[in-house]
């Protein structure tokens, strides 16, 4: 049996692994929130802080998802 590529692994995990699916959904939500913030000409101090927090959360989620994918190979 041939090894799955990353896209196939992600597709399978989204169907079978609720933790991976939760991380994926949260990552997508972070991405959406960041895109909204980037459309603003200026951010308030609290919005700038929120943006930094969202970026850190998004990166942590990506790292966690990559670790799950790596264990599947």
Secondary structure by P-SEA (a helix, b strand, c coil): cccccaaaaaaaaaaccaaaaaaaaaaaaaaaaaaaaaacccccaaaaaaaaaaaaaaaaaaaaaaaaaaaac
